[in-house]
Amino acid sequence: MNEEISLAVTRRSNENLSVCHSFLSRELTDAYAIRSEKG
């Protein structure tokens, strides 16, 4: 029982991490694009 719960928790936090990571990557890409546009 506990093993299943910890697996579910791990899976969920991995999903949250990847969502957070892609969001951060997009933010960084946007910031970089804006900065290079300004020159």
C-alpha positions as CSV (number, residue, x, y, z in Angstrom):
1,M,0.0,0.0,0.0
2,N,2.6,2.5,1.0
3,E,4.8,1.6,-1.9
4,E,1.9,2.4,-4.3
5,I,1.4,5.7,-2.7
6,S,5.0,6.7,-2.8
7,L,5.2,5.7,-6.5
8,A,2.1,7.9,-7.2
9,V,3.7,10.8,-5.3
10,T,7.0,10.3,-7.2
11,R,5.2,10.2,-10.5
12,R,3.2,13.3,-9.7
13,S,6.3,15.3,-8.6
14,N,8.1,14.3,-11.7
15,E,5.2,15.6,-13.8
16,N,5.3,18.9,-11.8
17,L,9.0,19.1,-12.3
18,S,8.8,18.7,-16.1
19,V,5.9,21.2,-16.3
20,C,8.0,23.7,-14.3
21,H,11.0,23.0,-16.4
22,S,9.3,23.6,-19.7
23,F,7.7,26.8,-18.3
24,L,11.1,28.0,-17.2
25,S,12.7,27.1,-20.5
26,R,10.0,29.1,-22.3
27,E,10.4,32.1,-20.0
28,L,14.2,32.0,-20.6
29,T,13.7,31.7,-24.4
30,D,11.3,34.6,-24.4
31,A,13.6,36.8,-22.3
32,Y,16.6,35.9,-24.6
33,A,14.5,36.7,-27.8
34,I,13.4,40.1,-26.3
35,R,17.0,40.9,-25.4
36,S,18.4,40.1,-28.8
37,E,15.6,42.1,-30.5
38,K,16.7,45.2,-28.5
39,G,20.2,44.5,-29.6
